[in-house]
Amino acid sequence: MSRDAYLNTSSDARKAFEQAVYALAAHRPSTSMALQATLAADPDHVAAHALRGFANLILARSELAPKRLRVGKPPGRGEEGIVSSTS
C-alpha cells in the first residue's frame, strides 16, 4: 500500500498539478487554469488544495485588496502611502 497520496492520483491530475507547480514558480497566469484542471481530474487532490491556498497568498495583487488594507509604496512614486485600518 502506497502512503504517497500524490502517486494515487490520475495521470491527468498529476500532469496538471506539475504544470500548476511550474506556473506558480514562474509566476505565470496559467497557474489558476492548471489548478482547476487538477481539481477537476481529482477533487480530493490534497496537494492541489494546498497549492491553491499558497498561490492565493503569493500571487495576490495589492489592487485587489480593500483600500484600507493596502500597503503603499515608498513616498515619491505617485501613490498613497500606508493606510491604517485603525484610523
C-alpha positions as CSV (number, residue, x, y, z in Angstrom):
1,M,0.0,0.0,0.0
2,S,1.4,3.3,-1.1
3,R,1.4,6.1,1.5
4,D,2.1,8.8,-1.0
5,A,-1.2,10.5,-2.0
6,Y,0.5,12.2,-5.0
7,L,1.1,8.8,-6.6
8,N,-2.5,7.7,-6.1
9,T,-3.9,10.4,-8.4
10,S,-4.8,10.0,-12.0
11,S,-2.3,10.7,-14.8
12,D,-4.3,13.8,-15.9
13,A,-4.4,15.2,-12.3
14,R,-0.6,14.5,-11.9
15,K,0.3,16.3,-15.2
16,A,-2.0,19.3,-14.4
17,F,-0.5,19.5,-10.9
18,E,3.0,19.5,-12.3
19,Q,2.0,22.3,-14.7
20,A,0.5,24.3,-11.8
21,V,3.6,24.0,-9.7
22,Y,5.8,25.2,-12.6
23,A,3.4,28.0,-13.4
24,L,3.3,29.2,-9.8
25,A,7.1,29.1,-9.6
26,A,7.3,31.1,-12.8
27,H,4.5,33.5,-11.7
28,R,2.6,32.6,-14.9
29,P,-1.1,33.4,-15.3
30,S,-1.8,29.8,-16.2
31,T,-1.5,28.8,-12.6
32,S,-5.2,29.1,-12.0
33,M,-6.1,27.1,-15.1
34,A,-3.7,24.3,-14.2
35,L,-5.0,24.1,-10.6
36,Q,-8.6,24.0,-11.9
37,A,-7.7,21.2,-14.3
38,T,-6.0,19.3,-11.4
39,L,-9.0,19.6,-9.1
40,A,-11.4,18.7,-12.0
41,A,-9.4,15.5,-12.6
42,D,-9.1,14.7,-8.8
43,P,-11.3,16.8,-6.5
44,D,-9.6,15.3,-3.4
45,H,-6.0,16.1,-4.5
46,V,-4.7,17.5,-1.2
47,A,-1.5,19.0,-2.6
48,A,-3.6,20.9,-5.2
49,H,-5.8,22.4,-2.5
50,A,-2.6,23.4,-0.5
51,L,-1.0,24.9,-3.6
52,R,-4.2,26.8,-4.4
53,G,-4.0,28.4,-0.9
54,F,-0.3,29.2,-1.3
55,A,-0.9,30.6,-4.7
56,N,-3.6,32.9,-3.4
57,L,-1.1,34.3,-0.9
58,I,2.0,34.8,-3.0
59,L,0.3,35.8,-6.3
60,A,-2.2,38.2,-4.6
61,R,-2.2,41.6,-6.2
62,S,-2.4,44.7,-4.0
63,E,-5.1,46.3,-6.2
64,L,-7.5,43.5,-5.3
65,A,-7.3,44.2,-1.6
66,P,-9.6,46.7,0.0
67,K,-8.1,50.2,0.0
68,R,-7.9,50.3,3.8
69,L,-5.7,47.1,3.8
70,R,-3.2,48.1,1.0
71,V,0.4,48.7,1.8
72,G,1.6,51.7,0.0
73,K,4.8,52.2,-1.9
74,P,7.6,54.5,-0.5
75,P,6.9,58.2,-1.0
76,G,7.8,59.7,-4.3
77,R,6.3,57.1,-6.5
78,G,3.0,58.9,-7.0
79,E,0.8,56.6,-4.9
80,E,-0.7,56.8,-1.5
81,G,1.3,55.6,1.5
82,I,0.2,53.0,4.0
83,V,-3.5,53.4,5.0
84,S,-4.0,52.3,8.6
85,S,-7.1,50.2,9.3
86,T,-7.3,51.9,12.8
87,S,-7.7,55.5,11.5
